[in-house]
Every structure is written in structure tokens, then in C-alpha cells.
Amino acid sequence: MTDKSKLAQDAVASINKSILFPMLQMVNFFAHRYEETIPSEWGISRREYHILIVIGAHPDVSAIEICELSGYSQMTVSRRVKNLLKGGQITKVIDKADKRKFMLALTDDGWELYKKIIPLGLGLEAEATSCLTKSQIKSLNQILATLSATLTSKPIT
């Protein structure tokens, strides 16, 4: 067996034991499906779509809070927020308590888009989880919530 063959076998064994690889694979599958279903006339990217969902679920949220809620980097959020502001889907208001911060909220156009996005996402989720029982979905949600809470409070370094 060559060194490369051994490395390849070790890599396969590592992937088969990993929880991260299937989670990343699942996220990528969802991401591609979202991109396929987002109508081009909406004029938003997948990341903008996700940020719009976060702002809709958390009105008057700061960019830093979006990073914490989405797991996106500050640079990604900053760029996407800029595009959403330019597109008129969100608005920003200076925080009265801290003039250095601004809060983000959906505009009327943003809410209209949000109302289209949510059923689309829920449909994709229902399609993806149709192979699971209600008990499995409940367990999966509990596991993901635990992992999310842990990673949010204590990021991997």
C-alpha cells in the first residue's frame, strides 16, 4: 500500500466517524436547493436571503447580533447588509442608547419578500425531512439546539 493509499483510507475512515462532514454536506445540499428555488427577479443571494430571515425574526437587530444568530462573519454580514440596504429590503436606524451602533429592520418591501421566503424554506425543509419520523425530527432539533447553544457560547478556537 502506498502512502497516498493509506492517507486516502485514513481520510475515508475519518469522514465516516465525523459528525461535521455530514452536517456540512447537508448544509450545502440545502444551500444549493435554496439557490435553485430563489427566483432571480428577487435579486438577492442565498446569504442575503438568510440575513433577511434573521432580521424578520429579530426586528431591530444589530449587525453583530446577526453574526451571532447566523454564524456568518462580520465581513459577510456587512457586505450583505449593504446590498439589502441598497435594494430597499431593509433599513437602518441609529441606536439611541449607543450612537455607534445601528439597528436593522425590514422595510415594507422586505416584509413582502420575507412572506415569500418563509413558505419556500419551510417547503424545502419538509421535503428534506420527509424521510424522518416525528420523533427523529424532535431528536434532531434537540441535538442541533444543544450544539448551536454550545458553539454560540463557546466558539471553537
Secondary structure, DSSP 8 states (H G I E B T S, - for coil): --HHHHHHHHHHHHHHH-SHHHHHHHHHHHHHHHHHHS-GGG---HHHHHHHHHHHHSSSEEHHHHHHHH---HHHHHHHHHHHHHHTSEEEEE-SS-TT-EEEEE-HHHHHHHHHHHHHHHHHHHHHHTTS-HHHHHHHHHHHHHHHHHHHHS---
